[in-house]
Structures are given as structure tokens and as C-alpha cells.
Amino acid sequence: MKKLPYIKGLSLLLLLSGTSTPVFAGSEDVVVENAWSRASIGVNRPGAAYMTVRNTGEDTVTLTGLTTPLAMMPEIHETKTNAEGVSSMAPAGEITIEPGQSVALKPGGLHAMLMKLQNPMIEGETFPLTLTFSDGGEVTVEVPILGIAARGPES
Amino acid sequence: MQRRHVVQYGAAGVGAVALMLGVGWWRVDGPGAPKPAGQRPLPLSAMDFRLTDHEGNEVGPETLIGRPTMVFFGFTYCPDVCPTTLSDISGWLEDLGNEAAQMNVVFITVDPARDTVEAMAEYVGYFHPAIRGWTGPANQIARAAEGFRASYERVPTEGGDYTMNHTASVFLFDAKGELVTMIDYHEPREFAVPKIRRALTEYVEGAT
């Protein structure tokens, strides 16, 4: 059940790429699991989405960016909390995932920051989020929108 | 020749130790020391600020004295830390159930320019009903943060908007307004809930 969004994304990708499947160097082995996001209040506040990005292949992959029709400026950000307890947030840049490894986008760490929302994020709906990789490959996931106070896909 | 080497190494060793001590001093006590760390929040009775809660009531530190209190600084345009902390707090309160019914739980904005009373009302409405949202003039927010030894800073983002860096710890006070402890950002529930129980226990003990 949890893998469904990924399968949907992959089949979409395969469909789009048609018969002349381009040769990617790694990103075809990327699996996105447990994607979720929180509902927004209107469109002025940025949204956030979370997921686990797993590299099941044998090549290192580099996640370079995000695109989504939901937001004009989607970007991977990282929250850091220093020794004094002060939290700050900054673009995370490119994220390298070694073969067999995964990267967790989760509250308080890495997250897909969805800036300049085009539509409000409404609980119960989903939106497509495309992860782009340095080898030119893309993986699209359908991200469920949970409540504003959601703590994760389990709750 | 040999001897000179030993002396040189010895001197280098002393130098290295001195350097390490120096670095240690710089970080812990010297100018490199984290400023707010070690500076505990004032007792609520020693704070002085005037704010407005999300229902339009005038509030201040004295509003909180008499019941155990949990305070958190944040802002409603915060996509990650603030909803996470508010949902953590909501979860802690659910775990505590009736035990927490007598507690003040306050979310103070560090972004009063965008967080009006109405914005705070809408936002806190999505979390545990015990959570109150406080906002007010920038100078009063600054005085509140000073009392709690919390810090915040406006940071521009690429899109022309801005975000806020801010202290993300949750402050716990007993019913007399004395600091009991702090809960660090995203601290697991098994650590956070006993800390809250401590603030509640001190309330019971204080009452008898």
C-alpha cells in the first residue's frame, strides 16, 4: 500500500519515456517511500513534504531538485537546531545517496519546502512531486496531504 | 642533537595542550561561548511584557502564574519546526489527558508582522484546544523573548519572502512561575512527558 505512490510515479515515468527509454545512470533504481505532507492554510505560507528516498541500485545517485505543479519554488531544505536550541532552515543543496542507502526527509531535518503555493494544500487530497537527479532521470510520487497537525504517515 | 629534538617535541606538546585549552576556553567561557546557553529564563514573576491572545484578551507573564505552564516560540509561516512542535505538544497533552487540563500552554509568535490575532486564532485552532496563541507589538515580543532568553532573527529567502530562525525549545514552568526544565526540539515523547509531569507534580506539591 505504501509503495503504491511510487509505482504510480514509475509507471507514469515509463509511460512518458515510451519505447525509447533513456539510459539513466542510477535514478531508475530510486524508490520513494512513505511520502506525506501537511495541509496548508491558504497559499501564503510555505508547505512541507516528507518521504524516504532509497537508492536500490548499484550506482550513487544525486538528487538535484524538485518540481511540482503545486508550488512555483519547491526546494529541499534542511532544519538545523544548534547547541543553544535555535532552529534555522536553509536550502540543502544536492543530496548524494550511495548504493543501498536512503535519505529520510522528515520533520526537523530535511524536507521538501514548497514555496509559492499555487493552490491550498487540502487534507485528503494528493499532489504529484517530481524528484530530479543528476543523471537526467526523474521520479514522480503522488504525495498524500494529511492534516496540519499530522505527525507522519502512520497517524 | 637528540636532546634538542626532545626539547622541541616537548615544547610543541606544551604548545598543543595550551592551544587546546585555549580553544576550550574560547568555546566554553570566552567570546566564542554560546550566549543564551547557561542563561536560564527568568521566573515568570520577573518578566514584563504585554501581549494579546488569539481570542483578543490582554495577557502577560502574570496570566501564567498559578498554574503550570508550557511556552514555545515560533511563527505560523514556519513549515517544519512549528507544526512539528505544536503537534508534538498536542500529542504530549493527549498522553497526559486530565493531568494536563490545568496547564497553560502558550505559543508566542516571533513574527508579529504576519501573525495577527486572527492568524494566530486560525492556526492554533488546528492543534490541541489547550494551546493559546499570543502575539503583539514587536517591542513586546522582544521583551518576552528576552525574559525567556529566547532568540529569533528574520532571514530573507530566495523568493523575496522571509523566514525566522528562533529558539525551538519548549519551556516548562511550575505554578509559581519558576522554570522547571526545557524540552529540546522534537524530543521523544518518552522524555518529554515525564518532564511535563515534573512541572505538574511541583504544582501539586506547591499547592499542599
Interface residues (C-beta under 8 A of the other chain):
Chain A: R38 I41 N44 R45 P46 G47 A48 M73 E75 H77 T79 T81 N82 A83 E84 G85 V86 S87 S88 M89 P91 P107 G108 H111 M113 L114 M115 K116 G147 I148 A149 A150 R151
Chain B: P34 K35 P36 A37 T76 Y77 P79 D80 V81 P83 T84 L86 S87 D88 S90 G91 E122 Y123 Y126 F127 S151 V155 T157 E158 G159 D161 T163 N165 H166 T167 A168 S169 M182 D184 Y185 H186
